[in-house]
Amino acid sequence: MNRPNARQVRLNKDAIAVTPGLIPCGCVIHSLRLDSGVLRLQIGHFTSPALLDQLLSSAASTLDLHTFLGSDAGKQRIQFKGSVQQGPAGNLLLEIRNPTEEVAQQAQRLMTEEGQSRLTSPKPDPALQRLYQQHCRRLLEALLPDFMDGTFEGIEAELAQAAEMREITRLKDMRFIFQSRQQRMLEDFQAQFQANQPFQRDTVDTRAGARELHLLQQHEFEDWLDLQAIATRISKANDGLTFELNQFLNQIFRQDVTDDTNPLTPRALCICLQYMVDHLGIAREHRLTIYRAWEQALSRVWPAALRSLINDCRRAGLEALQITELPANWSLKKKILRIPPIVGMGARRLSRTANRLKIITNPQHPRAPCGS
């Protein structure tokens, strides 16, 4: 059969599915049929349980489907948009009635596409999981020493400017703590980093069972606010990185991954830092020295580390969309919670603020709001 002239072709082509409000996910185009003015693509193997549930519900009737044609050096993204119907063998059908000439030509090109799918296996690919773990190790191996060096430099700079004996003593105490407890600090950070991983069943179950409502102390809440401000600045300066990474992690682990569950976001890493710092017993006024060094290290290391992981995911055969490539009706805008100033609050007012925030913490880990 001459494939370019075929009206129906069996495929095994990876694609990206997009529905409003959810992170795009991977899927597989199993077949394509074009006849009687109707283009039908049979799709399955969705890597997002949430997106699949939405497609199967009555609330979702349309779908944007993106796939990439060509070699690594010159890939071209093509897009199909249509209504979703139930298909055979648990798959779905994307139906496009009266396709335009451009869409029909794209379908003909897709019929000739060769390639191997990375998403047809029902289980995550161990090679891709190892790739992720390797990049996690590289991130920590670069980030933590940079942060430690920056903290020592900050302490020495403040010592050179300190005039009061009390201030000098506190800075020397902090320097001693960092010098004598470096190994423990790194272990604490790595322990919380592992606890943040949503891709290990035991970790998820343990953390879910351990969470409980907990009222933060004022200094804990202020620390959390400082670190959230750092995370926000770094995320805004590197807009789009975590959005792409969410898609790749979704395809690697076949789980829904968002900014709230991605363990590599600046916010997640700041929670690890707060857990580490909480064990040091350092005065609040000197924690700002630590946080300045942390922001500088995170700004230097984090963007390059994420781009390296994203590039390796693409080299491994995965694809993701940039946020600018999404349709106009797609939105991930969240309500911005306006937090009243906490400085000078009494205990009763602080309690009311924490209750409004519904602060949920793990008593064995940092006292910082989860998913905020």
Secondary structure, DSSP 8 states (H G I E B T S, - for coil): --GGG-SEEEEEEEEEEE-TTS--EEEEEEEEEEETTEEEEEEE--S-HHHHHHHHSTT--EEEEEEEES-GGG-EEEEEEEEEEE-GGG-EEEEEES--HHHHHHHHHHHT-----SS-SSS--HHHHHHHHHHHHHHHHHHHHHHHHHHHHHHHHHHHH--SHHHHHHHHHHHHHHHHSHHHHHHHHHHHHHHT-TT-HHHHHHHHHH-EE----HHHHHHHHHHHHHHHHHHHHTTTHHHHHHHHHHHHHSS---TTT-TTSHHHHHHHHHHHHHTTT--HHHHHHHHHHHHHHHHHHHHHHHHHHHHHHHHTT-----GGGS-TT-------------TT--HHHHHHHHHHHT-EE-TTS-SS-TT-
